[in-house]
């Protein structure tokens, strides 16, 4: 792990499980602490598929960003709650197809920000990559930063990859999504996936997460997730398990997502 500076070190709580670090642990990464591993093991003990979900969430991101860059012509991305850098991050996938692609990452975990700084130093001279220290509860700040880095006269993809389950109030979720999508022009896209209450085991896993001291994760119904795309046109195949988005022969999982276009 890169050495933390004093400011970020003061914000790092190694004894409290954190979503980004737990997700890193489930994906087989090393940027996590004992508290993260203990909580992660508690969840995996009743829902071992969580590790599959973690890895497949990245595959979903890769397929989605490739579609947006190669087929939808998107050159600007806002990745909200990006988490710790891992294989094939949003900018890497997009810039492989269109080097001029611009990416705004948003996260408030100090470890994520440390890695972000290192990533920016080593980034190639393609389109700009910007990190914003914030989270989805401050969409106005995100938009203010985005206005400096992106062109709101051209389509933008706004991405919420498995993060909105940490907000318990569905009305707040829809408000945040709506606020970030409102200034985006026609042709922009929303990408959103979250864990779903589609099996008894995943519900038990969510309960274990809360019991272990992690931030509770609210599993949504399919109707609740679908409501987040109101006013948008879903891209085929619509709201499906993330493993099956543009891969219909894959096995399903308790996480659904979709890509939708703003008319």
C-alpha positions in Angstrom: 0.0 0.0 0.0 1.2 3.5 -0.9 2.3 5.5 2.2 -0.6 7.6 3.5 -0.1 11.3 4.0 -1.1 12.8 7.3 -4.5 14.1 6.2 -5.6 10.8 4.7 -4.1 8.8 7.5 -6.3 10.7 10.0 -9.4 9.6 8.1 -8.5 5.9 7.8 -10.4 3.7 10.2 -8.6 0.3 10.1 -10.8 -1.2 12.8 -14.1 -0.5 11.0 -15.1 -2.6 8.0 -15.3 -0.5 4.9 -17.2 -1.3 1.7 -14.4 -0.6 -0.7 -11.9 -2.6 1.2 -14.3 -5.5 1.8 -15.0 -5.6 -1.9 -11.3 -5.6 -2.6 -11.0 -8.6 -0.2 -13.8 -10.6 -1.9 -12.1 -9.9 -5.3 -8.8 -11.4 -4.0 -7.0 -8.1 -3.4 -4.6 -7.1 -0.7 -5.8 -3.6 0.1 -7.8 -4.4 3.2 -7.5 -4.8 6.9 -8.4 -7.5 9.5 -11.8 -5.8 10.2 -12.6 -5.9 6.5 -11.6 -9.6 6.2 -13.5 -10.6 9.3 -16.7 -8.9 8.1 -16.1 -10.3 4.6 -15.7 -13.8 5.9 -18.9 -13.5 8.0 -20.9 -12.7 4.8 -19.2 -15.3 2.8 -19.9 -17.9 5.5 -23.7 -17.8 4.7 -23.4 -16.4 1.1 -20.3 -17.8 -0.5 -21.5 -16.4 -3.9 -20.4 -12.9 -2.7 -16.9 -13.5 -4.1 -18.4 -14.5 -7.5 -20.6 -11.4 -7.4 -17.5 -9.2 -6.7 -15.6 -10.6 -9.6 -18.5 -10.6 -11.9 -19.3 -7.0 -11.1 -16.0 -6.1 -12.7 -16.8 -8.1 -15.8 -20.2 -6.3 -16.0 -18.4 -3.0 -15.8 -16.0 -4.0 -18.6 -18.8 -5.1 -20.9 -20.9 -2.0 -20.2 -18.0 0.5 -20.7 -17.0 -1.3 -23.9 -20.6 -1.0 -25.1 -20.8 2.7 -24.2 -17.5 3.6 -25.8 -17.7 1.4 -28.9 -21.4 1.3 -29.7 -23.0 4.2 -28.0 -20.2 6.6 -28.8 -19.8 7.8 -25.2 -16.6 9.7 -24.4 -17.4 11.0 -20.9 -17.9 8.9 -17.8 -18.8 9.7 -14.1 -18.0 6.6 -12.0 -19.6 7.2 -8.6 -18.3 5.1 -5.7 -15.5 3.7 -7.9 -13.8 1.7 -5.1 -10.2 0.6 -5.1 -8.4 0.4 -8.4 -8.3 -3.1 -9.8 -8.2 -4.8 -13.1 -9.6 -3.0 -16.1 -10.8 0.2 -14.5 -13.3 2.4 -16.3 -10.7 4.7 -17.9 -8.6 1.8 -19.1 -11.6 0.1 -20.8 -12.9 3.3 -22.3 -9.5 4.7 -23.4 -8.5 1.4 -25.0 -11.4 2.1 -27.5 -11.3 5.9 -27.5 -8.1 7.4 -26.0 -9.7 10.8 -25.7 -12.4 9.5 -23.2 -12.7 11.6 -20.1 -13.4 9.9 -16.7 -14.4 11.4 -13.4 -14.1 9.0 -10.5 -15.9 9.7 -7.2 -15.1 8.1 -3.8 -14.5 9.2 -0.2 -12.4 6.3 1.1 -8.9 7.5 2.0 -7.3 4.4 0.8 -9.0 4.7 -2.6 -7.7 8.3 -2.8 -4.2 7.2 -2.1 -4.3 4.7 -4.9 -6.0 7.3 -7.1 -3.1 9.7 -6.7 -0.6 7.0 -7.7 -2.8 6.0 -10.7 -2.9 9.6 -11.9 0.8 9.9 -11.8 1.3 6.8 -14.0 -1.6 7.4 -16.3 -0.9 7.8 -20.0 -1.5 11.1 -21.7 -5.0 10.2 -23.1 -8.2 11.9 -22.0 -8.2 13.5 -18.5 -8.8 11.3 -15.5 -10.1 13.2 -12.4 -10.8 11.9 -8.9 -13.3 13.7 -6.6 -13.2 13.2 -2.9 -17.0 12.9 -2.3 -19.8 10.3 -2.4 -23.2 10.1 -3.9 -24.8 12.0 -0.9 -23.4 15.2 -2.3 -24.5 15.2 -6.0 -24.1 19.0 -6.2 -20.4 18.8 -5.4 -20.0 16.0 -8.0 -21.7 18.1 -10.6 -19.6 21.1 -9.8 -16.4 19.1 -10.2 -17.8 17.4 -13.3 -18.5 20.8 -14.9 -14.8 21.6 -14.7 -13.7 18.3 -16.3 -16.5 17.3 -18.7 -18.5 18.9 -21.5 -22.2 18.9 -20.6 -23.1 19.7 -24.2 -22.1 16.1 -25.1 -23.5 12.8 -23.7 -22.2 11.5 -20.4 -22.5 8.0 -18.8 -23.3 8.2 -15.1 -22.4 4.9 -13.3 -23.5 3.6 -9.9 -21.9 0.2 -9.7 -23.2 -1.7 -6.7 -23.1 1.3 -4.3 -26.6 2.5 -3.8 -27.5 -0.4 -1.5 -25.7 1.5 1.2 -28.4 4.2 1.1 -31.4 2.8 3.0 -34.0 5.3 1.7 -35.1 4.4 -1.9 -36.5 7.9 -2.4 -33.0 9.3 -1.6 -31.5 6.9 -4.1 -33.9 8.1 -6.8 -33.3 11.7 -5.9 -29.5 11.3 -6.2 -29.8 9.5 -9.6 -32.2 12.1 -10.8 -30.0 15.0 -9.7 -26.9 13.6 -11.5 -28.8 12.8 -14.7 -30.8 16.0 -14.9 -28.1 18.2 -16.5 -26.8 15.4 -18.8 -27.9 16.0 -22.4 -29.9 13.7 -24.6 -28.0 10.6 -25.5 -26.5 10.3 -22.0 -26.7 6.9 -20.2 -27.3 5.7 -16.7 -25.6 2.5 -15.6 -26.8 1.1 -12.3 -26.6 -2.3 -10.6 -27.2 -3.4 -7.0 -27.7 -6.5 -4.9 -31.2 -7.9 -5.0 -33.4 -9.7 -2.5 -33.8 -12.6 -4.9 -32.7 -15.5 -2.6 -32.8 -16.4 1.0 -29.0 -16.8 1.2 -28.2 -13.3 0.0 -30.6 -11.9 2.6 -28.8 -13.8 5.3 -25.5 -12.5 3.9 -26.8 -8.9 4.2 -27.8 -9.6 7.8 -24.4 -10.9 8.6 -22.8 -7.8 7.1 -24.8 -5.6 9.5 -24.1 -7.9 12.5 -20.4 -7.8 11.8 -20.1 -4.0 12.0 -20.2 -3.2 8.3 -22.4 -0.5 6.9 -25.8 -2.2 6.3 -26.5 -3.0 2.6 -30.1 -2.8 1.5 -31.1 -5.4 -1.0 -33.7 -4.1 -3.5 -36.5 -5.7 -5.3 -36.5 -5.7 -9.1 -39.3 -3.3 -9.2 -37.4 -0.9 -6.9 -34.4 -1.0 -9.1 -36.4 -0.6 -12.2 -37.9 2.6 -10.7 -34.4 4.2 -10.7 -34.5 4.2 -14.5 -37.8 6.1 -14.8 -37.9 8.4 -17.8 -35.0 6.6 -19.5 -35.0 4.0 -22.3 -33.4 0.7 -21.3 -30.8 -0.8 -23.6 -31.3 -4.5 -24.4 -31.5 -6.8 -22.6 -32.9 -4.5 -19.9 -32.8 -5.2 -16.2 -31.1 -8.6 -15.8 -28.6 -10.3 -13.6 -25.2 -8.6 -14.1 -23.7 -11.9 -15.2 -26.3 -12.1 -18.0 -26.0 -8.5 -19.4 -25.0 -9.2 -23.0 -24.0 -12.7 -21.9 -27.4 -14.6 -21.8 -25.9 -18.0 -21.3 -24.2 -17.1 -18.1 -25.5 -18.3 -14.7 -27.7 -15.7 -12.9 -26.8 -14.1 -9.6 -28.5 -12.0 -6.9 -27.4 -8.7 -8.5 -29.3 -7.0 -11.2 -28.3 -4.1 -13.4 -29.2 -2.2 -16.6 -28.0 0.5 -19.0 -30.5 3.1 -20.0 -30.4 6.0 -22.5 -31.7 9.5 -21.8 -34.1 10.5 -24.7 
